Amino acid sequence: HLDDGTVRKSFATVTLPSADDAASQQPIHLLDDYLARNPHKSAACHAFQEHLSDFRSTVGDATRLFAARLSVELGVALPSPLLVSSNDKNYDDFESVVMGGEHLEHFHSYQKGDDVKEGNDSMATIELHTDQGLFIAFTPGMLVDHSTDQSMELSDGFYVQDSTTGENVLLEFTQDDDLVFMLGDGVNQIINNQLGDEDGKKVLRATPHALSLSNEQPRVWYGRMVLAPSDGYLPEDASTTFGQLRQVFVESSSKGESIPMGIGCSSNSKMVINTSRFLADEEHDEDEGGHGVSENQCADDSMFCWYRCMALTEETATCAERRLGLQCVDPRGLVVEGGAGHGDFYPACTNNTHITHPITPYPQIEQQDADVCTADLWTEFNAEEEYDHVVSLKPDPTKPGPDTNLYWSIIESEDGEKKLKARLTFNDVFGWLAMGFANEFDTVHNGMNGGKVLLMKPGGEYSPVTGLDLSVGPNVGAYVIDDTDSAFRHWVDTESAVEKASHEHTDCFTALSFESDNISGQTFNLGGTDDIIWAGNSNDYYVGYHSPFSRARLTINWLTGDVEFFVSKPAWGAEDDADVSEADPLDSPTKLEDDDSSSSTIGASIGLAIVIISIMML
């Protein structure tokens, strides 16, 4: 029974991961048991069962096609593998993720109960929410007329939230709309969190939606929810699988305990949270930074911001009393809609909104001129001085992003003191460039938080509102990144002097050179290996976001020159440390060729939340 008095009855089943969709279809036990007990009672149920396998297989084929096309569209904007498996069978792209997960299937019937209270027609049958999973493939709801020959007509009452106005808009289907694909929370956890899409055109939107029924006729509906593979690790937590997350949900739900946000459906304000943060802190209470929440909502003394529940201060707890709104903002006073954004965000009292003050990119610095910044010029820039060792810092040379090299020699003074003489070269313009020690105890951002780094900047007197003051001139400093807060403003005051360092930059290339035996007191293990991180920005002067392809974490043997990259997940600075600026645009999105096997293609701009296709031509 739903809140408005509607009675929902369901058949539930699942299709398991397999190359053969029909072979992996699990039976509907409730239906089989009923027909076994009543073999002659229901012609309709027998007819339903007769066509069931073909119908589910057809939806499975359409689901695979949709996933394959979306994989093409996302292209190189995503890392490969997209998900790392606990069973050594990584999921390289979106299609393999979709086909590697369980597909939950439900056949629902909705009908107003006889005891519906007067006045309930204006009440939502299902409140605004965002589904769990990567996406759901569903057939538009149909009304069944039992008074005639069980003829059917399309049902209304399905609403989606407009991403611009925040209003709920009635979505009208037609008789030609056989299957609808609607994105869920999973795209935030798996796709948007890992996008190397600096112009934002490939960001996918999980669709907040609601259902409101007023008709007394039964409404029938079918949906196939695609879950992430149970053995796939969360992109930001290589110790937790999606299967373990779902187990937390089941156990919490069965015990009547609070359910972590992001497992199951989002809250009514379409909040989405990376559930790895909950698991990392599940043993702590709210005062200690835990993210456990009741009824998928943040507590009254916190708000959803930067994909987490952030505690309110004495000031932000009194916004309403001062006739101000409580918003999730960045230091420039720009507002991220619903708190669902990566960057330097925090709660603040302001009458700014995401409509009046939307998130905008930082001013972009002048980019490379391809006709001037040639391969020969890059080779010349790298050949200024001889070193004993050189390695490329790109984990995968087939991926986009600037070439980056590290040159070094181990030098020894007259008194026998050994130092590292190194030069980091970056094939792009100068926003900032850094390298240093990873913090092995940081499991959230892969060694970034708490890391000790050399940071080369084009200016000084940093302000998170206006960026760097370029009149100060370029400089190199040693910094200790904050243990928990990634944005530069949280650790700008940790700067210490570097014994010997220099900066080079042209209209094409950037280089950081230094001679030292330590960074911020942590010494190089020149007789063995060190765990190193590096990153660069060629887009702005705000010491913020860098492309996923302009960073890495690796182990370097200083004596032999051998390197080993961390490839299981992004290295320095998962998108949480982004200041929501944009880096260099990638190549234009891949265009899809016409395909006679499908009646639909997905456009190059895939910010759309819903795609409708016909399955009759598959």
Secondary structure, DSSP 8 states (H G I E B T S, - for coil): --TTSEEEEEEEEEE-S-S-HHHHB---HHHHHHHHH-TTT-HHHHHHHHHHHHHHHHHHHHHHHHHHHHHHHHGGGS-SSSB-BTTS--B-SHHHHHHTS-EEEEEEEEEE-TT--TTGGGS-SEEEE--SSSEEEEEEEEEE-TTTT--EEE---EEEE-TTT--EEE----TT--EEEEE-THHHHHTGGG---TTSTT------EEE-----S-EEEEEEEE---TTBEETTEEEEEHHHHHHHHHHHHHTT----TTSSS--TT-----HHHHHHHTTS-GGGT----BTTB--TTEEE-SSSEEE--TTGGGTGGGT-EEEEE-TTS-B-GGG---SS-EEEEES--TTTSB-----------TTTS-HHHHHHHHTSS--SEEEE--S-TTSSS--EEEEEEEEE-TTS-EEEEEEEEESS--SEEEEEE--TT-TTTTT-TT-EEEEEES-EEEETTTEEEGGG--EEEEEE--SS--SGGGTGGG-B--SSEEEEE-SS-EEEEEEESEETTEE--TTSEEEEEEEEE-S-SSS----TTSEEEEEEETTT--EEE--SS--S--GGG--S------S--------TT-S----S----SEEEE-STT-
